[in-house]
Amino acid sequence: MKVKYLGFGSVEIDGETYDYDVVVRGGRVKKRKKKLSKHLKELYGHTPLSLAENIPWDCKTLIIGTGESGALPVLDEIKAEAENRGMTLVIMKTEEACRGDREGRGKTNALLHLTC
């Protein structure tokens, strides 16, 4: 997959532009359902990434793009779950997460926060 960061709030994946947070799983792109973590917003000042969401665990490497300024809180429970599954978890700002081509289907999945 070719992933290109277009700037605050926008990413292009294989030629299609998205203006909302996305989950990339097995070569398919879906909208992130962050409402599932919204109840935690008061605790973190921002809706975090929690286990309540549909995390694309079925891979060897999971890349989490934390937004333009890296503001997306990734809860410790996410890190612990990745470790328990024996997978590589890469957490970085979204612009950096979008650099380069993704490996073949099933090897690398991603969750990209596109704003803050």
Backbone as JSON Lines, residues from 0, in Angstrom:
{"i":0,"aa":"M","n":[0.84,-1.19,0.0],"ca":[0.0,0.0,0.0],"c":[0.88,1.24,0.0]}
{"i":1,"aa":"K","n":[0.43,2.23,-0.71],"ca":[1.13,3.51,-0.7],"c":[0.32,4.47,0.15]}
{"i":2,"aa":"V","n":[0.97,4.97,1.2],"ca":[0.32,5.86,2.15],"c":[1.06,7.18,2.14]}
{"i":3,"aa":"K","n":[0.31,8.26,1.94],"ca":[0.92,9.59,1.87],"c":[0.18,10.54,2.8]}
{"i":4,"aa":"Y","n":[0.93,11.17,3.69],"ca":[0.36,12.17,4.6],"c":[0.21,13.47,3.82]}
{"i":5,"aa":"L","n":[-1.0,14.01,3.78],"ca":[-1.27,15.22,3.0],"c":[-1.27,16.48,3.86]}
{"i":6,"aa":"G","n":[-1.17,16.33,5.16],"ca":[-1.23,17.46,6.08],"c":[-2.31,17.24,7.11]}
{"i":7,"aa":"F","n":[-2.45,18.19,8.0],"ca":[-3.4,18.08,9.1],"c":[-4.78,17.63,8.61]}
{"i":8,"aa":"G","n":[-5.23,16.47,9.1],"ca":[-6.58,16.0,8.8],"c":[-6.77,15.25,7.5]}
{"i":9,"aa":"S","n":[-5.69,14.9,6.81],"ca":[-5.86,14.26,5.51],"c":[-4.72,13.3,5.18]}
{"i":10,"aa":"V","n":[-5.09,12.14,4.64],"ca":[-4.11,11.14,4.22],"c":[-4.6,10.52,2.91]}
{"i":11,"aa":"E","n":[-3.66,10.11,2.08],"ca":[-4.0,9.43,0.83],"c":[-3.47,8.0,0.92]}
{"i":12,"aa":"I","n":[-4.34,7.04,0.63],"ca":[-3.95,5.64,0.66],"c":[-4.33,5.02,-0.69]}
{"i":13,"aa":"D","n":[-3.31,4.57,-1.4],"ca":[-3.51,3.98,-2.73],"c":[-4.38,4.87,-3.62]}
{"i":14,"aa":"G","n":[-4.11,6.18,-3.58],"ca":[-4.79,7.13,-4.46],"c":[-6.1,7.67,-3.97]}
{"i":15,"aa":"E","n":[-6.61,7.17,-2.85],"ca":[-7.88,7.66,-2.3],"c":[-7.59,8.52,-1.06]}
{"i":16,"aa":"T","n":[-8.27,9.67,-0.98],"ca":[-8.06,10.6,0.13],"c":[-9.08,10.37,1.24]}
{"i":17,"aa":"Y","n":[-8.59,10.39,2.48],"ca":[-9.43,10.23,3.67],"c":[-9.24,11.44,4.56]}
{"i":18,"aa":"D","n":[-10.35,11.93,5.14],"ca":[-10.28,13.09,6.03],"c":[-10.79,12.73,7.42]}
{"i":19,"aa":"Y","n":[-10.62,11.48,7.79],"ca":[-11.0,10.99,9.12],"c":[-10.0,9.91,9.52]}
{"i":20,"aa":"D","n":[-9.92,9.63,10.82],"ca":[-9.02,8.59,11.31],"c":[-9.34,7.27,10.64]}
{"i":21,"aa":"V","n":[-8.3,6.52,10.29],"ca":[-8.5,5.26,9.57],"c":[-7.81,4.08,10.25]}
{"i":22,"aa":"V","n":[-8.38,2.91,9.99],"ca":[-7.78,1.64,10.38],"c":[-7.46,0.91,9.08]}
{"i":23,"aa":"V","n":[-6.2,0.53,8.91],"ca":[-5.76,-0.19,7.72],"c":[-5.49,-1.63,8.15]}
{"i":24,"aa":"R","n":[-6.26,-2.54,7.59],"ca":[-6.16,-3.96,7.97],"c":[-6.21,-4.81,6.71]}
{"i":25,"aa":"G","n":[-5.15,-5.58,6.5],"ca":[-5.14,-6.51,5.37],"c":[-5.37,-5.84,4.03]}
{"i":26,"aa":"G","n":[-4.88,-4.64,3.85],"ca":[-5.04,-3.94,2.59],"c":[-6.35,-3.19,2.43]}
{"i":27,"aa":"R","n":[-7.18,-3.22,3.44],"ca":[-8.47,-2.5,3.4],"c":[-8.44,-1.34,4.38]}
{"i":28,"aa":"V","n":[-9.16,-0.28,4.03],"ca":[-9.2,0.92,4.86],"c":[-10.62,1.13,5.37]}
{"i":29,"aa":"K","n":[-10.73,1.33,6.69],"ca":[-12.03,1.61,7.31],"c":[-11.89,2.78,8.27]}
{"i":30,"aa":"K","n":[-13.0,3.42,8.53],"ca":[-13.02,4.54,9.46],"c":[-12.81,4.03,10.89]}
{"i":31,"aa":"R","n":[-11.98,4.74,11.64],"ca":[-11.77,4.41,13.06],"c":[-13.04,4.75,13.83]}
{"i":32,"aa":"K","n":[-13.48,3.85,14.68],"ca":[-14.67,4.07,15.5],"c":[-14.23,4.54,16.88]}
{"i":33,"aa":"K","n":[-13.78,5.8,16.94],"ca":[-13.24,6.32,18.19],"c":[-14.3,6.59,19.25]}
{"i":34,"aa":"K","n":[-15.57,6.55,18.86],"ca":[-16.64,6.73,19.85],"c":[-16.55,5.68,20.95]}
{"i":35,"aa":"L","n":[-15.98,4.53,20.63],"ca":[-15.86,3.45,21.6],"c":[-14.91,3.8,22.74]}
{"i":36,"aa":"S","n":[-14.04,4.79,22.53],"ca":[-13.1,5.25,23.57],"c":[-13.46,6.62,24.11]}
{"i":37,"aa":"K","n":[-14.5,7.23,23.58],"ca":[-14.88,8.61,23.92],"c":[-15.12,8.82,25.42]}
{"i":38,"aa":"H","n":[-15.61,7.79,26.11],"ca":[-15.88,7.91,27.55],"c":[-14.61,8.18,28.36]}
{"i":39,"aa":"L","n":[-13.44,8.0,27.77],"ca":[-12.17,8.21,28.45],"c":[-11.57,9.6,28.19]}
{"i":40,"aa":"K","n":[-12.23,10.39,27.35],"ca":[-11.7,11.69,26.95],"c":[-11.4,12.6,28.13]}
{"i":41,"aa":"E","n":[-12.29,12.66,29.12],"ca":[-12.07,13.53,30.27],"c":[-10.79,13.19,31.02]}
{"i":42,"aa":"L","n":[-10.43,11.93,31.06],"ca":[-9.23,11.5,31.78],"c":[-7.94,11.89,31.07]}
{"i":43,"aa":"Y","n":[-7.99,12.0,29.74],"ca":[-6.78,12.22,28.95],"c":[-6.75,13.56,28.2]}
{"i":44,"aa":"G","n":[-7.86,14.29,28.2],"ca":[-7.91,15.56,27.48],"c":[-8.05,15.37,25.97]}
{"i":45,"aa":"H","n":[-8.17,14.15,25.53],"ca":[-8.25,13.79,24.12],"c":[-8.81,12.37,24.1]}
{"i":46,"aa":"T","n":[-9.6,12.02,23.13],"ca":[-10.1,10.65,23.05],"c":[-8.91,9.72,22.77]}
{"i":47,"aa":"P","n":[-8.59,8.82,23.7],"ca":[-7.42,7.95,23.53],"c":[-7.72,6.74,22.66]}
{"i":48,"aa":"L","n":[-6.68,5.99,22.37],"ca":[-6.84,4.69,21.72],"c":[-6.87,3.65,22.83]}
{"i":49,"aa":"S","n":[-7.99,2.92,22.92],"ca":[-8.15,1.93,23.99],"c":[-8.55,0.58,23.39]}
{"i":50,"aa":"L","n":[-8.54,-0.44,24.24],"ca":[-8.93,-1.78,23.81],"c":[-10.4,-1.88,23.42]}
{"i":51,"aa":"A","n":[-11.2,-0.87,23.76],"ca":[-12.62,-0.87,23.39],"c":[-12.8,-0.77,21.88]}
{"i":52,"aa":"E","n":[-11.78,-0.27,21.19],"ca":[-11.87,-0.08,19.74],"c":[-11.5,-1.36,19.0]}
{"i":53,"aa":"N","n":[-11.81,-1.37,17.71],"ca":[-11.5,-2.5,16.85],"c":[-10.06,-2.36,16.35]}
{"i":54,"aa":"I","n":[-9.12,-2.8,17.17],"ca":[-7.71,-2.7,16.84],"c":[-7.36,-3.82,15.84]}
{"i":55,"aa":"P","n":[-6.62,-3.5,14.77],"ca":[-6.27,-4.52,13.78],"c":[-5.08,-5.4,14.22]}
{"i":56,"aa":"W","n":[-5.33,-6.3,15.16],"ca":[-4.27,-7.11,15.77],"c":[-3.71,-8.19,14.85]}
{"i":57,"aa":"D","n":[-4.42,-8.55,13.8],"ca":[-4.04,-9.69,12.97],"c":[-2.89,-9.34,12.01]}
{"i":58,"aa":"C","n":[-1.71,-9.13,12.58],"ca":[-0.54,-8.74,11.81],"c":[0.72,-9.03,12.62]}
{"i":59,"aa":"K","n":[1.87,-8.84,11.99],"ca":[3.14,-8.96,12.71],"c":[3.54,-7.62,13.31]}
{"i":60,"aa":"T","n":[3.21,-6.53,12.6],"ca":[3.55,-5.19,13.05],"c":[2.31,-4.31,12.98]}
{"i":61,"aa":"L","n":[2.07,-3.57,14.05],"ca":[0.97,-2.6,14.1],"c":[1.57,-1.22,14.25]}
{"i":62,"aa":"I","n":[1.27,-0.36,13.29],"ca":[1.76,1.02,13.32],"c":[0.61,1.91,13.79]}
{"i":63,"aa":"I","n":[0.88,2.73,14.79],"ca":[-0.11,3.69,15.27],"c":[0.43,5.09,15.02]}
{"i":64,"aa":"G","n":[-0.3,5.84,14.18],"ca":[0.03,7.23,13.92],"c":[-0.74,8.09,14.91]}
{"i":65,"aa":"T","n":[-0.03,8.86,15.72],"ca":[-0.64,9.59,16.83],"c":[-1.05,11.02,16.5]}
{"i":66,"aa":"G","n":[-1.12,11.36,15.23],"ca":[-1.55,12.7,14.82],"c":[-0.39,13.59,14.43]}
{"i":67,"aa":"E","n":[-0.73,14.78,13.98],"ca":[0.3,15.72,13.52],"c":[1.28,16.1,14.62]}
{"i":68,"aa":"S","n":[0.76,16.34,15.81],"ca":[1.65,16.73,16.92],"c":[1.87,15.59,17.91]}
{"i":69,"aa":"G","n":[1.35,14.41,17.61],"ca":[1.53,13.25,18.48],"c":[0.64,13.25,19.7]}
{"i":70,"aa":"A","n":[-0.53,13.89,19.61],"ca":[-1.4,14.09,20.77],"c":[-2.29,12.89,21.12]}
{"i":71,"aa":"L","n":[-2.43,11.9,20.23],"ca":[-3.3,10.77,20.52],"c":[-2.71,9.92,21.65]}
{"i":72,"aa":"P","n":[-3.4,9.85,22.79],"ca":[-2.91,8.98,23.87],"c":[-3.14,7.51,23.49]}
{"i":73,"aa":"V","n":[-2.09,6.72,23.59],"ca":[-2.18,5.28,23.38],"c":[-2.08,4.64,24.76]}
{"i":74,"aa":"L","n":[-3.17,4.04,25.21],"ca":[-3.2,3.51,26.56],"c":[-2.24,2.34,26.75]}
{"i":75,"aa":"D","n":[-1.76,2.2,27.98],"ca":[-0.83,1.12,28.32],"c":[-1.43,-0.24,28.0]}
{"i":76,"aa":"E","n":[-2.75,-0.37,28.08],"ca":[-3.4,-1.64,27.78],"c":[-3.17,-2.06,26.33]}
{"i":77,"aa":"I","n":[-3.02,-1.1,25.43],"ca":[-2.73,-1.39,24.02],"c":[-1.31,-1.96,23.92]}
{"i":78,"aa":"K","n":[-0.38,-1.31,24.59],"ca":[1.02,-1.75,24.57],"c":[1.16,-3.14,25.17]}
{"i":79,"aa":"A","n":[0.47,-3.39,26.27],"ca":[0.52,-4.7,26.93],"c":[-0.08,-5.79,26.03]}
{"i":80,"aa":"E","n":[-1.17,-5.48,25.37],"ca":[-1.82,-6.46,24.48],"c":[-0.91,-6.81,23.31]}
{"i":81,"aa":"A","n":[-0.24,-5.81,22.74],"ca":[0.69,-6.08,21.64],"c":[1.83,-6.98,22.11]}
{"i":82,"aa":"E","n":[2.33,-6.7,23.3],"ca":[3.41,-7.52,23.86],"c":[2.92,-8.95,24.11]}
{"i":83,"aa":"N","n":[1.72,-9.1,24.66],"ca":[1.15,-10.42,24.91],"c":[0.97,-11.22,23.62]}
{"i":84,"aa":"R","n":[0.71,-10.53,22.54],"ca":[0.51,-11.19,21.24],"c":[1.83,-11.44,20.52]}
{"i":85,"aa":"G","n":[2.93,-10.94,21.07],"ca":[4.24,-11.15,20.46],"c":[4.44,-10.39,19.17]}
{"i":86,"aa":"M","n":[3.77,-9.26,19.05],"ca":[3.87,-8.48,17.83],"c":[4.66,-7.2,18.07]}
{"i":87,"aa":"T","n":[5.09,-6.58,17.0],"ca":[5.8,-5.31,17.08],"c":[4.79,-4.19,17.02]}
{"i":88,"aa":"L","n":[4.89,-3.27,17.97],"ca":[4.03,-2.09,18.02],"c":[4.9,-0.87,17.78]}
{"i":89,"aa":"V","n":[4.56,-0.09,16.76],"ca":[5.31,1.11,16.43],"c":[4.38,2.3,16.61]}
{"i":90,"aa":"I","n":[4.75,3.21,17.51],"ca":[3.93,4.39,17.8],"c":[4.74,5.62,17.41]}
{"i":91,"aa":"M","n":[4.18,6.44,16.51],"ca":[4.89,7.64,16.05],"c":[3.88,8.64,15.5]}
{"i":92,"aa":"K","n":[4.34,9.85,15.27],"ca":[3.47,10.86,14.66],"c":[3.01,10.34,13.3]}
{"i":93,"aa":"T","n":[1.82,10.75,12.9],"ca":[1.2,10.22,11.69],"c":[2.02,10.5,10.43]}
{"i":94,"aa":"E","n":[2.6,11.66,10.32],"ca":[3.4,11.96,9.13],"c":[4.52,10.93,8.96]}
{"i":95,"aa":"E","n":[5.19,10.62,10.05],"ca":[6.27,9.63,10.02],"c":[5.72,8.23,9.73]}
{"i":96,"aa":"A","n":[4.56,7.91,10.31],"ca":[3.94,6.6,10.12],"c":[3.55,6.36,8.66]}
{"i":97,"aa":"C","n":[3.34,7.42,7.91],"ca":[2.9,7.31,6.51],"c":[4.05,7.17,5.53]}
{"i":98,"aa":"R","n":[5.27,7.29,5.99],"ca":[6.42,7.21,5.08],"c":[6.67,5.77,4.64]}
{"i":99,"aa":"G","n":[6.96,5.6,3.37],"ca":[7.31,4.28,2.85],"c":[6.1,3.42,2.53]}
{"i":100,"aa":"D","n":[6.35,2.34,1.83],"ca":[5.31,1.38,1.48],"c":[5.11,0.42,2.63]}
{"i":101,"aa":"R","n":[3.9,-0.04,2.78],"ca":[3.59,-1.06,3.8],"c":[3.94,-2.43,3.24]}
{"i":102,"aa":"E","n":[4.32,-3.34,4.12],"ca":[4.61,-4.71,3.7],"c":[3.34,-5.37,3.18]}
{"i":103,"aa":"G","n":[3.47,-6.58,2.69],"ca":[2.33,-7.32,2.14],"c":[1.2,-7.52,3.13]}
{"i":104,"aa":"R","n":[0.06,-7.89,2.62],"ca":[-1.14,-8.09,3.43],"c":[-0.86,-9.01,4.61]}
{"i":105,"aa":"G","n":[-1.39,-8.64,5.75],"ca":[-1.26,-9.47,6.93],"c":[-0.01,-9.24,7.75]}
{"i":106,"aa":"K","n":[1.0,-8.61,7.16],"ca":[2.24,-8.39,7.89],"c":[2.21,-7.09,8.7]}
{"i":107,"aa":"T","n":[1.64,-6.05,8.11],"ca":[1.6,-4.75,8.78],"c":[0.2,-4.15,8.66]}
{"i":108,"aa":"N","n":[-0.36,-3.76,9.79],"ca":[-1.61,-3.02,9.83],"c":[-1.33,-1.67,10.46]}
{"i":109,"aa":"A","n":[-2.28,-0.75,10.35],"ca":[-2.07,0.58,10.9],"c":[-3.36,1.2,11.39]}
{"i":110,"aa":"L","n":[-3.21,2.1,12.33],"ca":[-4.3,2.95,12.8],"c":[-3.73,4.36,12.78]}
{"i":111,"aa":"L","n":[-4.35,5.23,11.99],"ca":[-3.81,6.58,11.79],"c":[-4.78,7.64,12.28]}
{"i":112,"aa":"H","n":[-4.32,8.43,13.25],"ca":[-5.06,9.59,13.75],"c":[-4.61,10.77,12.9]}
{"i":113,"aa":"L","n":[-5.54,11.49,12.3],"ca":[-5.16,12.48,11.28],"c":[-5.1,13.92,11.76]}
{"i":114,"aa":"T","n":[-5.6,14.22,12.93],"ca":[-5.55,15.61,13.39],"c":[-4.49,15.75,14.5]}
{"i":115,"aa":"C","n":[-4.76,16.57,15.47],"ca":[-3.81,16.91,16.54],"c":[-2.77,15.83,16.79]}
